[in-house]
Amino acid sequence: MVHFSSVEKARLAVLKLQELEPPKYLHQETLAELGFLHCITQMLERARLGQFLGLTAPAYPKLTREFAATLAVTSDEDGDVESISFKYRHSIYVVDVDRIRAALGIDEPPSLGWRNAVTPLAAKEVWGAVTQTQFRGGQSTSISYTHPCLRLLHLSLMRHFFGQSQANKVTLPSMTALFCALPQFDATPDWVSIFCDGVFALRDHPSRTITQGGMITLICRGVIPDHKLVDPIAPEWMDITHLRNSRMLTVTGGRYCWTAKEHRAHQFGVPRPLPYSDNVEDWYIPEDVPRAADVTSGPVTRRRQHTERGESSRARRDTNLRPCTRSMGRWPSLTPSEDDVSAGRRSDFSGSHHSHGTSGFEPPRATSYHGEMPEWLAPYFARSVRFEEDARASLEHLRSSVEYVQGEVDRQGVILESVARQQHESYDYEDYNVAYDNDHNDY
């Protein structure tokens, strides 16, 4: 009988504090329905994970935690993994690297110097081409991948090999391993070492979530008798329901749309066949769904609308489409109406709203333009109307919120006053009883 050491017991105590997440696998039927299956199959074969797509296994809590607490790796002179050992139920097991590769769907050993095949500089250049953004370590996420296969494969690799519950996070090692699935690079990552490093990272962080339970089960199949595996956690799938709940897949105009990008919606219709292209620029999928189709009510969408309007106005200024320019610190005046003249109002957009001899002056309203509107002013006027409507809606919401809070304060005040009155009466009653007892004790 093999016993746990004090160090292994301490690791096991940490692992017991961590939540075990159900294994989450790619769903082949969903990939085929959306037109992604061919491309993602080619990517896995390029990364030498040709058998990984069809693997499934549940997670066993006791096996997963004891495996992670006692895992030990034996490496050769080059640092490549030769075998692993672990303890489970007071027994020790040894598994060679060839059996691990077969269990995890790995086709070939790692290529010599595979990390040098995809240098950090080359990885960042590919990131810029496939996302149209600049890579920022610790801030970039997989949402920036507009290509669905890149994003889905990233999520799967992060959960199963890197052991990251925050699968959207993009790190330089994960990006380097993912880009080995592209035709631009010919390198085989050391998937076994990546998996073991992900297990080792669990030992010192009680707040982490364990995501490699299914992979551990795959390694232990045929090594540990089935009757020793108890309390399985069933696997889950990245199917249509999961993709919609994760907001990667939406329904717009009666069709499925894939949604990407962090700061604004980037949508294109699916299903569509995605070729496994040799051109890195083809891994950026352009948008083909009108932005207005994604407009819904709510503060987040309203902020998005304001951002888009700001972008369009900046574009008009950049292309010199007759911008509204200042002259001597004042905006060009509009032709006032007869009502404005009789009321003593000025109908220009001057910022000097102080007294100029007219006590009844009011700034012009965006919804009250008189006379024939110049063509160049129309977009500014329409945007002002939208801003005014949004401002009025926000003001009304704020007013109702203030009234609600004031009502709650008044109600709580009444409750507190009633409680204080009851406590005061109870104190008077207790004082009366004490005085009555003291008077009778004298006798």
N, C-alpha and C positions, 0 to 999 in steps of 0.2 A: 504494500500500500504506500502510495506517494502522498506526502503531506505538503501543504502550502508553506512557503517561507513567510517570515514576517513582512517582507517587502511586498510579496504577492498578496498577502492579506490586506495590506494597506491599499494596494491598487484596487482590489476587489471591493473594498468599502467605498472607494470613490466611484467605481463603475455602477454600484448599486444605487447611487444617487442620480444617475443619468437615466433619462427616458429612452426607451428602445422604440425606434420608429419602425413601422411595418416596411418591409422591402417594397420598392416601387420600380416596376420594370416598364420598358417600352412595350407598346401594344402593337403587334404587327398588323392586325386588322385595321386599326385606326390609321396607321401609317399608310397602308395601301389605299384606304378610302380617301385620304387627303392628297395622295400622289407623292408621298415622301419616301416610300419604302425602297425604291430602287437606289435613290441617292444615299440614304443612310446606310444601306447595305454595302455600297461601294466604299463609303467612308470607314466602316468597321473593318472591311477587308484590307483597306490600305493601312490601317493602324494595327493590323494583325490580330484583330478581335473578331474573326469571321464567324465563330460559333457563339458569340456572346448574346446575340439578339434572341435566341430561342431558350435561354436559361431562365429557370424560375425555381425558387425554393422559399419555404417559410423561414422565419427567424425563431430561434429558441432562446429565451432569456438567459437561462442558467448556462447553456453552452456558450453563448455569445460573450457573457461577462467573464467566465472563467478562461476562455480562449484569449480574450484581450488582456487579462491580468497576468497570464503566464507565458505569453508568446515569446519565443526566443528564435533568433535567426542565425544560421550558420552560412558564412559567405566564403568565397574563394579569394585568391590573391587579387583579382581585379575588382572585388567588391560586389560581385554578382551573387545572388542568393543561390545556395546549393540545396538547403533543406530548412524546414522549420520544425519546432517542437512546442508542445503545449500540454497542459494538464486539464483533465476533466474527470470529475468524480473520483479523485484520488488515484487516477491512472495517468501515465504519461504516453503521449503519442508523437511519432515522428513521421513527417510527410516530406518526400523529396520534391524538388522544384518541377520536375516533369509532370508529376501527378497534379500539382497545383495548377499548372498551365492548362492541362486538359480539363480540370474541374471548372476553371474560370473562362473557358472559351478562348484562350490565348493560343495563336497558331505557331508562333516562332519565338525563339529566344531574343533578347534585346540586341539591337545592333551596336557594334563597338562605337563608343563615343556619340551616342544618340543625342545627348544634350547639346553637343556642339553642332549638330546638324541643323537645329533650330535655335539660333542665338537669340538673346533678348532683343537685340536691335531688329533682327528679321521678324520676330514675332510681333513687335510693336508696329512694324510697317504693314504686315498682313492685317493686324487689327484695324489700322486706319483705313485700309482698303475695303474690308468687309463690313465695317460699321459706320464709316464716314465720320468718325470721332477720334479724339486723341486718347490714348490709354493713360489712365491715372490709377496707379497702384493703390488698392484699398478703397477706391471709389467706383471703379468701373464694374458693371454687372452684365450678366448675360442678356438682359433686356435689350442691350444695344445691338445684338445680333439680329439682323433682319431676316437672315436665312433660317427657316425653321429647323433644318437638320442640324445646323451648328448649335442652335440653342438647346434642342432636345438631347443631342449627344453630350453636350456640356453638362446638363443637369444630371444625366445618368452617370457619367464618369465621376462627377463630384460626389454623388451619393455613394456609389458602390466601390470606387477605388480610392478616392481621396478622403472619404469618410466625413464629408462636410454636410451638416444639416442645412446650413445656409447656402443652398446649391446655386443661387443666383450670383454669388460672389465670384469674381474672376481674379485669379492670382496669376502671376507670371508662370509658375510651374504648371498649373492647370491649362493655361492658354498654350504653353509650349507642347504639352501632351496632346491637346485637342488638334492643333494644327498639323500634327503628324498624320492625321486622317485626310489631309488635303493632298491633291496630286502634286503640289509644288515642292513637297518635301518627301524624301525617301529615307525614313528612319523608323525603327521599331522601339518604342519606349520600354523601359523595364517595368512592366505592369505589376509584377510580383513585389518588387521593392516599393513601388508607389502604394500598393495595398497595405503592406506591412507598416510603412511610415504613417499611413492613416490610422491604423490600429494603435500604434505607439502614442499618437497624439491624444488619444482618449484618456490616458491614465492620469493626467494631472489637471483635468478641467471638469469639476463636478457639474458645471452648468451646460456642458455639451450634450448633444443628442446623438445616440448611436444609430448609424444608418447602414452599417455593413453586416448586419445579422444574416441576411440572405446569402452573402458571399461566404461567410464563415460556414454556414450549413452546407454549401456546395463543396467546400474543401473537405469537410468532415464526413460527407456521404461515402459509405464503403469503408471508412476507417473506424467509426464508432458504431456499434450495434444500434439498430433503430429503437429497440426497447428502452434504451437509455436516454432517448430524446423525448422530452415531455413539454407540455404547454406551448404548442406552436402558435406563432402569430402569423396569420394568413397574409400573403402578399397582396399588393395593390397594383393597379395598372395606370399608366399614363394614357387613358382612353379619352374619348370625346368629352365625357363628363368631367374628368380631371382637367382637361385643357380649358374647358369653359369656366370651371370654378377658379382656375388660376388666371383667367382673363387673357390667356394667350390666344384663345379662339372665341370670336364673337359672331353674332348674327346681325348682319346689316343688309337691309334691302332684300330680305328673304334668301340670303346666301351666307355661307361661312366666310369669315374674314380672319386672317392671321394678323395679330396686333403686336407691334414691336415699338421700340424707342422708349426712353425714360420720361422726357419732359413734354412730349407731345405725341399724339396718336400717329402711328405709321401703319397703314392697313393695306392689304392686298387680298384679293379674292382667292379662295381655295375651294375645291381641289384644283391643283395644277401640277403637271409633271415638272420636277426640278432636276435638271441634268447635272451630272457629276462633271463639272467643267474644269478644264486645265487653266483657264484664265481666272486669276484671283478676283478680278473686278466683277465677274459674274456671280460671286458669292454675296454681293449686295443686291437685295431684291428691291426694286423701286416701288413706290406707292402707286396703286391704281384705283383706290376708292376715294371719292370726293370727301374732303375733310368735313363738310357740313353733314354728311350722313352719320357721323359719330356724335353729333351734338345732342346732349341730353341736359335735363335740368339739374341744377346743383351747383354749389360754390366752386368745386374743382373744375367743372366744365366752363363755368363763367370765367375763371381765371385763364383757362386755356384760350377762350375766345378773345380775351383782352390781349393775351400774348400774340395771337395770330394777327389781330388788328394792328398791334404795334409793329409786327414784322412787315405787314403790307404797307404801312405808312412809311417805314424806313426804306422799303424798296422803291416807293414813289419818289422819295427825296433823293435816293441814290441815282435814279434814272432821270432826274430833272423833269418830271412830268408836271410842270407849272406849280411848284411848291408855293405855299403862302409865306412870303418874306416880310421881314420887318422894315419899317422906314422910320427913322428917328425915334426908335423905341416904341412905336405904336403899330398895331395891326391895321391893315386896310379897312376903311369904314364901309359899311353897307348902306344902301339907300334907306333912310328911315321912312316909316309909314306915317300917314296923317295922324293916326291915333298916338303914335309915339311922340310926334311933334307936339300935339295938344297936351299930352301928359307930361311933357318936359323930360322925356327919356332920350338917351342917346343909344342908337342901335349899332354901335361899332363894338369891336372886340378889344378895346383898349383896356390895359391892365390898371389904369388910373381910375379906380372907382371911388374917389374921394369927392368932396363937395366942390362943384364948379359953378355955383350959383343956382343949381336946381336941386331943391330939397327932395323932390319926388323921383330922383334918379333910381333906376333899377337896372341891373345887368340884363342883357338880352337873353331870352330863353331859346334853347336850341330848336324847340318845336314851333316857334312863331317867326317865320321868315316871310317877309312881304316883298312883292315884286318878283321880277324874273331872276332866277338864281343862275349865276355863272356856272358853266360846265365844270370848271376846275374846282369849284366849291362843293359840288354835290357829294363826293365821298366824305369830305370833312363834316358836312352837315349831317349825313346819315350816321356817321360814327358818333357825333355828338348826341343824336337822338337816342342811340342805343345806350350810350353812357348814362344819359339822364334817366332812362327807364330802369337801368340796373341800379343807379343810385337811389331812385325812389323805392324800388323793391327792397333794397338793403335797409333803407331808412324805416320802412314799414315793418320789416322783420325785427329791426332793433327796437322799435317802439313797442311792438307786441311782447318782445322778450323782457323789456324793462317793466312793462305792466305785469307780466307773469311773476317776475322776481319780486316786485313790490307787493303783489298779492300774497306770495309765499312768506315774505317777511312779516306782513300784517298777521297772517294766520299763525305763524310761529310765535309772534308776540302775544297773541291772545292765549295760546296754549301755555306759554311760559308764565303769563300772569295768573292763569288759573292754577297751575302747579304751585306757584309761590303762595297763592292764597290758601290752598289746601295745606301746604306745609306749615304756614303760619298758624292756621287753626289747630292743626295737630299739636304744635308746640304749646299753644295756650292750654289745650286740654291736658297735656302731660304735666305742665306746671301746676294746674289745678289739682290733679291727682296727687302730686308730690306734696303740695301744701296741705291737702286733706289728710294724707297719711301722717305727716308730721304733727298735725293737731291732735290726732287720735293716739299717737305714740306717747304723748305727754301724759295720758291717762293710764 
